[in-house]
């Protein structure tokens, strides 16, 4: 497929009327919508803003490529807008942006579409091509420039499908060969632009390079064992997880994908100097910097390991929690309902029972890769089934300890067996690792879990005994944490704490957490209704969606507003959520479900009206603060 099949005359704006980043996004989304390319304008704009919240798509050199992959896209398309004067798009180089290509990829976009979209990203790395686009007088001329560039590049692109051909093209120099991998969350724009920037810079430096792209259409130009064997170092420029296991014993320089666009020469120079940690598959890295280099300490990844466990645990929490809520609802409507019993069995006895083993398994696998999962899951299972006296579970405390214990036990076993004869290599992963790691982890957990259970029960009893001011303060803190980063690490920390206390039978904390998580989207939705003249038409439409998301405890519904105006929105949501969490604790409300929002009304312990009053008050606090802080658009 050609780029000019996706970028058409009716999706081109020769001179944008926008004066800000938010205006550009609105103008280009509207252009795509007017051209019939979208199913849901508001939904696609949300996808664009969510991508911008991760990192700016203003890549520098006057270019911005906002992009999103969403079911809101009817037909994959590209919109182009140009600003002769330039405007601030928060570009990586701090300079004004002039050329804006908005890429709209549908959820069902096939590989041909994705390859075409990525091809445009690559073309924009060519300064001559950009200059021609900047000076074009008509839509037809822009189409013609792109069409000519595509014809010119097709032969080269076909050659790059064959790794051997690319190595021949990219290996003109006499210095050591550098390898690289580029990857971004959507796998459409930054992945390929970073790859091209590295290749262009390497050519200018006379350095041989090969770049693998982990794009939305799959891995291209894959690095082979022979490539890796001969490499001086590997640059991994990625905002998503990349498998580093093939790079055992090699210097690996890990950076965000945007760094490859901003400082490609510096990255290549570091790779040539081997100024990067040596990767080892036991999860550790040692620094052996080249002469004159400085040693750098590699982070242990403690937080990363916990988040890996939490993120993989959440589907069990959300799915199980909502099924429990529905089982109670059906049970009240239809007493003695077999269907209600089945829902509760799936949610409570099965999904919830697996929460701690899954948490421990994925913490362990984050530390020790795949061999760590089985011992971690077994350790987590022991944590919730083998306790002391009447108490049989050490809950999340035991799960966390089991996860880290299993991970580092497995690492130790991998290191101890690294010297085995090659003939036994195949038995390591299928026999030695699982048997030894499960045995050692299991024995240790059986020995320590009774004591952990006593500690867990004592901690739970202490928290349950909190009352008055102390409980309110905890509610305020938990509520604010749920709103500060809308689904980020602080939010996840508060949510995980709420689940842990729910598992221990302390329901007040989960109530405060859910109240704090519902307030941000509800508060902004209210603000769009109460202060209509302070929001664009598009934002008011997004506000309608935020009502629904907030009602069902989906905090991310506020992200479009926070991304567009963080300095006003985030403080307002944090204050409102803190008020809701504090009031919930003050009214001694408990909640016996970890998710669901209004669906969980039947599970509220205490006065449900006071609970929802807490949420409503917090939402109005957020709405009023936002209304006071934001400017009236009629006066701008």
Beta strands, then each sheet from edge to edge (+ up, - down):
strand 1: 12-13
strand 2: 58-60
strand 3: 63-64
strand 4: 67-70
strand 5: 77-87
strand 6: 97-106
strand 7: 178-183
strand 8: 209-215
strand 9: 218-220
strand 10: 233-238
strand 11: 252-255
strand 12: 277-279
strand 13: 285-287
strand 14: 590-591
strand 15: 604-605
sheet 1: 1+ 5+ 6- 3- 2+
sheet 2: 1+ 5+ 6- 4-
sheet 3: 9+ 8- 7- 10- 11-
sheet 4: 12+ 13-
sheet 5: 14+ 15-
end
